[in-house]
Amino acid sequence: MTMQSLNIPGLNAKELHALVAVAHFGSLVNASAFLQTSQSALSRTITRIEKLLGVRLFVRSTRRIELTVAGREFVAVSERVLNDLQIALGGLRDIANEQRGQVIVSSFPVVVQQTLPTLVRAFRERRPQVDVQLRGGCNSQVIEDVVGGVADFGITYGDSIPESLERVDLRRESLHVVLPKDHPLAEESTPIRLAQLRDFPLVSPPRDSYTRKLVEGAAASAGFTLRSAVLVPGFPEVFACVRAGVGVGILPSGAMPSPLPQDVRARLLAAPALSVPVTLIRLAGRHMSPTASSFWTLVLDGLKPHHGGVGARIVDMTRTRRRKA
């Protein structure tokens, strides 16, 4: 591994601890009491950190201290650094033997709810003293967690991965149209053409969703547009709205509950047949702890198809390059 010079502000662990304490208590009074220091000294510490970083981390009022957007991100990273340092100092031998540590994984809520619990149980049966944290968010949030170092790795849908990340494509999931059982298109079980949805209101995930971009791009190529009448945070909400009769949804197969409830119908999307890759991502060049590497391997084995299919395919494990337009 090539050693590189680092352009990192000169912050120490005590300063990071002070920063996290102020963020936690939202008050210099309470944070200084917790840290057993004076308010003036704590205020100077926060001011020094902000000057070193060149960004404002807190907005101060008469009663509370609120985090800025930059502050929330830096505090999250600071907590992770402090936790890793505490774990490392508390049990270096156990970490080397993969018996202690912390693993943070970021993924879609549907993966956090339906897929990861079984893998977490299997992992902790082998390493009961390893702490596991699961973070749920949309595609862009998962990428931000991994790029920012908040998460060890992420599980996401899509090909639009920054070049700073390594990726492993696990499998591809076909897209399905989900409908209330009394919907006119729910009478048949054969594949459904995308053009058949042009006159029906859709329940859609956020605009930066890879799946939504894929579907809307296919519609545009065919010369028509789809009407996203209801916008929701993610796939679980899409399914819930469809079940309530709000509209029609388009979901990857892995985002649908199995078995389907009796009041919902699903039809394979065809003409065009669309699919999305399920992808493991991690920061290129970042050393993963032994515990994180073990969980990465477990997830890799647990999510790849075991019967048929293309299997897990490693894609540019040195660095993923952006596709040229």
N, C-alpha and C positions, 0 to 999 in steps of 0.2 A: 504494500500500500504506500502511495506517494505521500510524503509529509508536506503539508501546505501551511504557509503562514496564515494566521487568523486575524481578522480585523474585528475584534470583539471588545466592547467597553470593559473597563476594569471594575467589574462588580464582584463582590464576595458573597458568600452564603448568608452572612448575617444581614446584608442589605436586601437580598432577595427575600429572606424571612420577614424582614420588616415590611417590605412591599406587600407580601401575601397577607400579613396580619392586618394592615390598614384596609386592604380590599375585603377581607373577611368581616371585620367589625364595622367598616364604614364610618369610622370615627377615630380621630387621633387620640382622644381621651382614653377610650377603651383599649385601643391597640397599644398605647404607651404603657398602660397598666399591665397588660398581658406580657409585654416584652420587658417590663421593669426598667423603663428608661423615661426620660422627660419628653414632654410633648414637643418642646423646641428642638431637641436632638433628633427626634423622629421626623419632624417636619424638614429639617435640614437634610436628612438622609433621602427623603422622597424627592426633594428639590434636586439633589445631586444626581439621583438616578435619572430623572427626567432630562437634566442637562446633558448627561452622558449619552442618553439614547437619542436626544434631539426631538422627542415627541412628548406630548402631554398625556400623562397616564390617568390623572384624576381631575375631576371638576369639583371645586370646593364650594360649599354653601355654608350658611350659618350653623346648620345642624348636622348635615351629612357630607360625606365625601363619596362621590359617585365615580365609577370607572368610565373612562372613554372607551371607544371601540378598540383603539390600540392598547389601552390598558387591560381590557379583558383578555386579549390575545397574549400579551406578555405575562400577565399573572398566571394564565393557564400553563404556559411554558415554564415559568418559574416554579410553580408547584411541582411540575414533573421533574425538573432538575433537582429540587430539594428532596423529593421522594426517592428518586434514584440514588442520590448521595447518601441519604439516611439508610436505605436498604443495603447499599454497598458497604458502608462503614459498620453496619450491624451484623453482617454475616458474609464476609468475603468467601469463606470456604463453602458455605451452603450455596451461594450464587454459582460458584464454579461447578458445583455438583447439580445445578439446576433445581435445587430444593427451595430456594427463596427467590423473591424478586417481585416484579410487577409487570403485567402485560396490559396494554391499552389497545383496543381494536375499535375502529370506526367503520360503520356500515349503514346501509339503509335500515330503517326501523323494521321492515318486514323480515330482513335477515336476522336482525337482533332478536326479534320475537320468535321466529319460527325455526331458524337453522342453528344459530350459535349456542343456545342453551344446552343442547345435547353434547356439542363439542366441548363446551366449558366444563360440563360435568365429567366427561371422560378425561380431560386435562387435569382437573383438580383431584380426581381419584388417584392420579399418579404423583401429583405435586400439591398436596393439600395446603402448603404454606405459601403458595404463590397467589398473590392478589391479581384478580382479573377485573378490568373495567371495560364496559361496553358503551360506546357512544353511538347514538343514532342521528342521522341527518341525511339531507339530499346529496346528490352526486357532488356538487361543488363544495359542500361542507366536509364530506369525507376526504376529498382531495386536499382541502385546506388543513384538516387535522394532520394528515400525513406530511405534507410539505412543511408545515409549521413545527413538526416534531412533537405535537401533542399526542399523536397515536403512533405506536410501533409500526402498524400497517393497517390497511383498509381493504374492504371488499366493496366493489362497486360495479355498476353496469356501464358499458360503453367503451369506445375507442379513443375518446378525446382525453388523453392523459398527458400532462405536462412532461417535457423532456427531462426534468429533474427526477422523475420517478422510474423505478423498475417495475415491470408488470409480469404477471403470469395469467394467461387466459385459461380459465378452468373448463368452461363449457359454453355452449350457446343455448339460449332459451328462446323458443318460438313465442311470437306474440299472439294473444288470444283476445277476442272481443267478448266482454262480459256484459250480460244484459239481465234485467228483471225477467222473471219467467213469463210475465204477461206482455212482454214487448213483441211487436209484430215480427221482428227478426229472430225471435227466440223459438219459433215453431220448428225450425229445422236444425239438424245437428251437423250438417255438412260445412266445409270451410266457407267463409264469408269473404266477399270482395270488399276492398277498402272503399270503393266508390259507392257501395250501398249505404255507407254511413254519412254521406255528404249532407243529407237532409235531417239528421238527428242531432240533438244537442249532446255534446261530449262532456264527461267529467274528466278533467285533465290534471296531471301533476304540474309543478312549476315550469316556466318557460325555458329554464336552463336544463331541464331534464333531458337526458340523452334519448330516452324512449320517445318522448314527445317530439323532439327535433327529428328523429328518424321517421316517425309517422307523418308529420306535417311535410317533411321533405319529399316523401313518397307521393303524397297527395298533390303537392305542387308540380312534381314531375309529370303527373298524370293529367294536369290541367284543371284541377279543382282545389277548393279549400275546405277544410273541416271547421266546424263551429265549436270552439271550446266555451261552453256556456257556464261551466262551474270550474273554478280553480281551487285545488286542494293541496295540502303540504306534501303528500306522498301516496304510494300505492295502497296502503291500508285504508286511507280515507277515500280513494277512488272506489275501492271495493265496497266500503260501507255506504257510499252515496248511491252506487248502482243497486245495492240490495234494498235501499230505501225507495227506489223508483225515481231517483233524481234524473238519471240519464244513462248513457252508454259509456263504458270504459274500455281501454285497451291496456292489457297488462302482460308482462312476461309470465311464462308458465310458473316460474318459481315464486311469483308474488301472489299466487292464488292459493287459498286454503284447500287442503285435501283431506276428506272429500269436499266437494262443493256443497253449500247449503241447498236445500230443495227449492228455495225461492230464487235461485240464480242459475242462469244458463251460460255456458262458454262455448264459443265457436272459434276454431282456428282461423287466423287471418291469412288470406291468400290473395293473390293477384293485386299487389305483390305479396309474396311470402316474406315476412320480416322476422329477424331474430336479433337478439342482443347478447354480447359476450358478458359472462360473469368473470370479473377480473380481480385478482389480488394485486395490491400495489404497496410499494414501500419506497422510502427515500433512497435514491442512488448514492452509494458511497458511505451511507451511515452504518456504523457497526451496530448490529442487533445483539442484545444480551442473549445468553444461552437460553433463558426461559422464554423470551420472545421468539427466538428461532425455533424452539420446540413447538410452541403453539402455532407458529406459521406452518410448520411441517404437518401438524395435525389437521389444520384447516385445509391445507392443500390436498391432503389425502381424503378428507371428509367431504369435500365439495366437488371433486372431480368425478365424472361418471365412471361407474365400475362395470356397467353392462352396455356394450355398444358405444356409439358416439365417437367423437374424436379424441376423448381423453384430455388430460391436461397438456397444454402446449406452452412451452416456455417461449416468450417473445422478447428478444433483445434484452437479455438479463444484464447487459452492460449499461445500456441507456436507451430509453424509448425516444425515437426521433419524431418530431412533428411531421405529418404528411404535407407534402408540397401541394399547393393549390393547383 
